[in-house]
Amino acid sequence: MRKLAYVLIVAGICIVLYPKLSVLYSEYKQEMLLQDIENAEQSRRQADNVDLKSLQSSYAQVSQWLEEMNTESEPAIAHTQLNNFDEEEGLGTILIDVIDLKLPILEGATKQNLQHAAAHMTETAPLGHVGNAAIAAHRSRTAGRLFNRLDEVKVGDEIIVRSKGEQFVYTVYEISVVEPTDVSVLENRGSERTLTLITCDPLVNPTHRLIVHAKQDVREGGQAAGNE
């Protein structure tokens, strides 16, 4: 009987304490979940900071190269040679009909690539994918060469990028002239597929950067399927 009494007492205590213990356990689980979320958020912020620093460093370097090249003698590569470019040799081709532009796109905005082609900044989104894909090119003083005539592009003009058998169609929605250090031009626009073209401004003794922003409309032949 005594053992039964002990069992009943313990059972009674458990019944009385159960609601409290249940609340404590629930609060403990919530705290653990919140801690996990905070740790994940902190890791994401650290990763974003690393990416941002990498992007800022890369953009600063590209901006500097573009300005240096503007003061150097023109690279000894004829514009007609670019029209014979084999798309399989590089990342793709950029075409802007309104300024009669057709340029090869090379991966990596190195000084060597920028001397004779447009260059995709590796730190930005891939061409045709969600995000902001940045392409830089020298503002050559030779008429019609590289991004020499980029300042003639207007809002509403069409930019076509061909890469690895696909064609991406972008429409210009914003044109601006910014400070060389303004990395905000490389920011993403939510889930949109955007293209940012970068070159020097003005043509002679550049102090700023000419930025052309274009947006891909996947409903109008952008071939976005499978690019996310």
HELIX and SHEET records of a PDB file:
HELIX    1   1 ARG A    2  THR A   71  1                                  70    
HELIX    2   2 HIS A   79  LEU A   82  1                                   4    
HELIX    3   3 GLU A   87  GLU A   89  5                                   3    
HELIX    4   4 ASP A   97  ILE A   99  5                                   3    
HELIX    5   5 LYS A  111  LEU A  114  1                                   4    
HELIX    6   6 LEU A  150  GLU A  152  5                                   3    
HELIX    7   7 VAL A  183  LEU A  186  5                                   4    
HELIX    8   8 VAL A  218  GLU A  220  5                                   3    
SHEET    1   A 9 GLY A  92  ILE A  96  0                                        
SHEET    2   A 9 LEU A 101  GLU A 107 -1                                        
SHEET    3   A 9 ALA A 118  HIS A 120  1                                        
SHEET    4   A 9 GLY A 131  ALA A 136 -1                                        
SHEET    5   A 9 ARG A 193  ASP A 201  1                                        
SHEET    6   A 9 HIS A 208  GLN A 216 -1                                        
SHEET    7   A 9 GLU A 166  VAL A 178 -1                                        
SHEET    8   A 9 GLU A 158  SER A 163 -1                                        
SHEET    9   A 9 GLY A  92  ILE A  96 -1                                        
END                                                                             
